[in-house]
Amino acid sequence: MSQPTERNRLDGEASPYLRQHADNPVNWQPWGDEAFERAREHDVPVFVSIGYSSCHWCHVMAEESFEDESVAALLNEEFVSIKVDREERPDVDSTFMTVCQLVTGGGGWPLSAWCTPEGKPFYVGTYFPPDARRNQPGFTDLCERIADSWSDPEQREEMRRRADQWAESARDELESVPAPDVDGDADPPGSDLLESAAASALRGYDEEYGGFGSGGAKFPMPGRLDLLMRAYARSGRDAVLSAATGTLDGMARGGMYDQIGGGFHRYAVDRQWTVPHFEKMLYDNAELPMAYLDGYRLTGDPSYARVAGESLAFLDRELRHDDGGFFSTLDARSRPPAGRSGGGSDEGDEPEAVEGAFYVWTPDEVDAVLDEPAASLAKERYGIRSGGNFERGTTVPTVAASVAELAADRDLSPEEVREALTEARTALFDARESRPRPARDEKVLASWNGRAISAFASAGGALDEPHADIAREALDFCRDRLYDADAETGALARRWLDDDVRGPGYLDDYAFLARGALDTYAATGDPEPLGFALELAEALVEEFYDDDGTIYFTRDPDGENAETGDSGPLIARPQEFTDRSTPSSLGVAAETLAALDGFRTDGEFREIAERVVTTHADRVRGSPLEHASLVRAADLVETGGIEVTIAADEVPTAWRETLGERYLPGAVIAPRPATEAGLDEWLDRLGMAEAPPIWAGREATDGEPTAYVCQDFTCSPPRTDLDSALEWLGTRDRSE
């Protein structure tokens, strides 16, 4: 039998992950109709391998199996092999991951699936070692068994039946929409979900180390932290706040936080938050700073503002394009610095890349940078010791000793210790900059950039003004390179990379970027980002909303605006219900539509948001903690949230700082010109026929900046003192 594919075709792809595999002896094909047609033509199954460029175990499996000539020969002879970048094709990843979770009870990357030529999986898993190990089949043996089974007509028929069953189960899970409420009796889930979610989070809270779960890996869960803080603001329950701050403290003290350079790694492999998986993702370093900023606003603890500011500084420094957009990831692996043992093969060879090499330290490496007593102080502060806490005797820096402890041990003042540590940290950072750097995936994704834009916009008032400028520059980058307002469909693309654009975008691209644009308008007072947010929201409704009462992750494959091109077969049209490493796109879409409704006069956005949360009410009530974004959307639909309209030709700096430092969860900040004449100019620029409710009739009083504050569909009188206006929020239920 001739080989189904003659060569590896990834050299023509722009994706950094796919290009990492362009030199493999495996004849990889990109996902698309052509690859599946080849499988049908040669009557062979399809092997699909899904991962991303900074995935550690993806690298391991590649080195062990995909770079092996004998393994490649087997794959090339018996399968059509497809590589998928999950960050570029989240729809493919979602469907296969759903099957994996339904069948095995777990998931992760690399995601490995064997499919029929129609794209229906019949065997799934994640990482497979080259040889059998600890109840895991070896990859080569597994491929041989699958190929043999496919060649047997009876076994092939059984594989096809299994594939049909799994595909049907995936469709049930991903496409499930309750029957419409023809009588109109169903109610959206209410604000009581916050308390329910908080109670559930408390049951899983690790009181000793923070976070959720008492064994194994610890993942950052910013959505849960947000729900806990919102629940505390509403109920005042100290236990709820303690769970949030305990988790913020645990992450900030541990090795998941980069103690030397700022920013967060992906997750910790241990309960104590000590050893991370070292990749740094744009989305983590957008979501977590927003959580720390809210922790700062609630408690006044300046350490939370510091962590947020350092994490955003990391993004600005290491993941930002010169023109403003944000790149996607830094790899977990790099070559060790000169003089450190390990990672090489034969003597004299250049050391191989190993996980964490850029970030870990030995005592000798600290001593080479710092003189005494700074070296001993830094080693004690960060727990850097002989033997270490990581591989090859190295140490992942953590906060191992407090400033007070160090001051007492050395008979110094806390201020002296802080000054010495600041100087030591700067010197260690400068020395680390000379090490071989981790690879950077320079894809600019619309969705992830939307979250980063929201983070910088949120920090504008709480930290300083340049953060809002960075948000605006990133938004302009995405609009200029990823958005085509004249396109009949698919106006927003998903990915930009060196002028190569891939699209059209998915729901998360539209929803996250629309929210980022709304937040940028709030932070800058410029109506142009608001206009962009409204355009994206309108396109979102047109492309992804369905009359059955939900918002799908992909376009209707049978609709007028279906994706064209070599999209490949998909076994389901997914919805994204739960919050995972990023928020639920369905929840963010519904919440953003509800937030933008005040800027329209027809009420359509709110009606759609209400219908979506009502459609999925039973699902959310059954497990509110897993549906954090939908809980927020349902709460906003029921309560109307907080709105702060500011009538001023320029919002005073002091007012921006006040709004930035006040905990106002989910608030819509709506600047407008001071006069009706100025507002008319804005309406012309935005193409609005009349003033929307959030601006209408809310001009400045006597030419002074004036605030109008609304909550629960009730509004305060106009106030020229912002503090007085915000105080109304705490007294409204008693006086209004």
Buried (B, 14 or more C-beta within 10 A) or exposed (E): EEBBBEEBBBEEBBBBBBBBBBEBBBBBBBBBEBBBEBBBEBEBBBBBBBBBBBBBBBBBBBEBBBBBEEBBEBBBBBBBBBBBBBBBBBBBBBBBBBBBBBBEEEBBBBBBBBBBBBBBBBBBBBBBBBEBEEEBBBBBEBBEEBBEBBEEEEBBEEBBEBBBEBBEBBBEBBBEEBEBBEEEEBEBBBBEBBBBBBBBBBEBBBEEBBBBEEEEBBBBBBBBBBBBBBBBBBBEBEBBBBBBBBBBBBBBBBBBBBBBBBBBBBBBBBBBBBBBBBBBBBBBBBBBBBBBBBBBBBBEBEBBBBBBBBBBBBBBEBBBBEEBBBBBBBBBBBBBBEEBEEBBEEEEEEBBBBBBBBBBBBBEBBBEBBEEEBBBBBBBBBBBBEEBBBBBBBBBBBBBBEBEEBBEEBEBEEEBBBEBBEBBBEBBBEBBEEBBBBBBBBBBBBBBBBBBBBBBBBBBBBBEBEBBBBBBBBBBBBBEBBBBEEEEBBBBBBBBBEEEBBBBBBBBBBBBBBBBBBBBBBBBBEBBBBBBBBBBBBBBBBBBBBEEBBBBBBBBEEEEBBBEEEBBBBBBBBBBBBBBBBBBBBBBBBBBBBBBBBBBBEEBBBBBBBBBBBBBBEBBBEEBBBBBBBBBBBBBBBBBBBBBBBBBBEBEEEBBBBBBBBBBBBBBBBBBBBBBEBBEEBBEEBEBEEBBBBBBEBBBBEEBBBBBBBBBEEBBEBBBEBEEBBBBBEEBEEEE
